[in-house]
Amino acid sequence: MAGHCTGVEVLMRLRAGLDLTRATAVVGAVGSHFVYGKGIHPTEIAR
């Protein structure tokens, strides 16, 4: 998960180079969180 200040450009390059999707490489939004063992829980805006 990347946020606006931590690497959106890098995330987009990783998505393209590794054939990832919005579901597997998420841009975080306010309220998004990650739970170890359960994964990424994006907010509606991040989906």
VENFENQUI-V905926 format. One record per backbone hydrogen bond with DSSP energy under -1.0 kcal/mol. NH is the residue of the N-H (numbers start at 1). CO is the residue of the C=O. If there is no record, write none. Layout:
NH&CO + NH&CO
//
This chain:
2&26 + 6&3 + 11&7 + 12&8 + 13&9 + 14&10 + 15&11 + 16&12 + 17&13 + 18&14 + 20&15 + 25&21 + 28&2 + 32&29 + 33&41 + 35&39 + 38&35 + 39&35 + 41&33
//
